[in-house]
Amino acid sequence: MRERLFSLISKYNLKANSALGQNFLVVPDIIERNVERAGLKDDDIVLEVGPGLGVLTDALSKRAGKVYAIEKDHRLIEILRKEYDWQNVEIIEGDALRVEFPEFNKIVSNLPYQISSPITFRFLRHEFERAVLIYQLEFAQRMVAEPGDKNYSRLSLMVRAKAYAELVERIGRGAFWPRPKVDSAVVVLEPKPKDERIELNEDLVRALFHHRRSTVLAALKKSHHMLGIGKDEFRRAREVLFTMPHAKKRVFQLTPMEVKDIEEFLVAEKILG
């Protein structure tokens, strides 16, 4: 795998496009472990975002029934089509945040780091069984953080509301070409059963976590404009807000269910539309 990748880099005189977050994984053992973690079967349909030079794609194609690989860089698409004779891989050219996703049941990707947050939220709006994803280490730590942890954030809460996330492996910078400035990590993501998922008002979550160290009441006071609530309207509602569930709790300590309690209270009191 490693020799294949560097031979392609040399053959096409490739330079990674930093604007697209291109850092190619070059360690075969990590690729193999991620393929194993996906638990692929002959009838699985895999989505891969950012196939790069096809090293992971090639491994996926040997285990899955079908692989859809979304790539934005036309240079790399031309190389993939010239160098591989895949029968079960379809390359989709375009931006993974905008193209229409095909049907799939698993995701395995070494993600471009600059789209980590929006692509993760996009994944969670689709039905799938398991995702094995490589992120920047700091991002991965925030994904799996628990309420009250120093890394607990809007991302942590929104992921926790919809899925189980586990950081299963830390990856050093030397595992990539070109070498990134930060370490990476593998996260396994599995959606919760439908009856356990919590749908949250994203504007409310954003407003609360804009002041994550504040109490819920203080955070809403500082961020009410983010909910379309004017200063006078908020002032009139202030006495009611003192009776709000979890009003004195720090935002970074909130569970998804507690945020749902707050949301339902605000809707019932006609403070939130």
PyMOL commands that set and color helices and strands:
alter all, ss='L'
color gray80, all
select helices_A, chain A and resi 2-11+18-20+28-37+55-61+74-83+113-123+137-144+154-162+173-175+194-196+202-209+216-227+231-236+238-241+251-253+256-268
alter helices_A, ss='H'
color red, helices_A
select strands_A, chain A and resi 24-25+45-49+66-71+89-93+106-110+130-136+163-171+176-177+184-191
alter strands_A, ss='S'
color yellow, strands_A
deselect
rebuild
show_as cartoon
